[in-house]
């Protein structure tokens, strides 16, 4: 009897489990089904752009980069980009997929030009070793409209903005951008240290890092020298600054109409529609008269600065210090000691962990912000085979015109020859 009752109870339980729950979602309303519909719709939109998508990537590591994507139904994507000459001229085909992660996501899951910016090898990405430009190649959908899509990187929060391209844009978008890159990066061919942005009757010192795509502008405001640094990116119109600089009535946010003249070491351009140029100069447009004393009085170690030697017309280690057997680096030690009431500095040649020999010099400061070194003599024994290199370095270090001092970071300075601005030395 007990077995019959248990069997009946089990049958009732099974039958009740077969009854429809009024709360069960209707076909097509399950979360996974709805998510698959969203992913299918996103893919249809990506594939449906006949001429592809213009894209701007804003890595967490700074600056921005342009791409052109053409998504195919077979989960392939063809990419052009402005990160190099090869990327601008050679389409790269890779794979992509849409995935239901925490949010609907677009994954570039085989190597494409996007991956270069995320490469931990600093020689490839131009960023930091181990993290590249802190960029992404897996993105979540944030905002979607018929002609634009905004995505956010799943790991580094990079922003990727897609805009549907027209036929004309698809044919010339990246090539136009690359023409601007070639014109603007002509600045790397200038032989003098100082480059000046001239616009509206004003001149500003400008420093461009074309690897990291940053611009630093030095200007005078109320008799105070200030610096402004921002990232930039390229569009077919020219260079776009990520942040605008406002100096009085002048706004600097775009450089358009770029034309590089190699013979004149000059880049013609327009700044927000006003004609201007970037060109070489033998002295700074805005002299920070206190920079020399800040450099002299505040070595980062509390005692001395490090340097690898002089750059001449863009050639690093121009005096070939690195060819001295066992040479490590130079240390510059301001106010090293005092002798008969004279305070002197040393420039020491370090081999391994020892300063084997070096130059003793007295420093002085000029009203226009230069530092000048007067040779007192050498200390230590300079090997005969080192003599010519050390002598050439010494003659340069003690030129009578001295050096303009340019602060390049919180604890870094460049000393630039006031003779002709062709020679400089960097300290950190």
Secondary structure, DSSP 4 states (H G I P E B T S, - for coil): -HHHHHHHHHHHHHHHHHSPPTTSPPTT-SHHHHHHHHHHHHHHHHHH-TT-EEEEEE-TTSS-EEEEEEE-TTSEEEEEESSSHHHHHS-EEEEEEEEESSSEEEEE-S--HHHHHH-S-HHHHSSBTTTBTS--SEEEEEEEETTEEEEEETTT--EEEEEEPPHHHHHHHHHHHHHHHHHHGGGGG--SSEEEEEETTEEEEEEEETTTTEEEEEEEETTEEEEEEEEEEEETTEEEEEEEEEETTEEEEEEEEEEEETTTTEEEEEETTEEEEEEEESS-SS--TTHHHHHHH--TTSS-EEE--EEETTBTTTT-GGGSTTEEEEEEEEEEEEETTEEEEEEEEEETTEEEEEEEEEEEE-TTSEEEEEEEEEEE---GGGHHHHHHHHHHHT-TT-EEEEEEETTEEEEEETTTSSEEEEE-
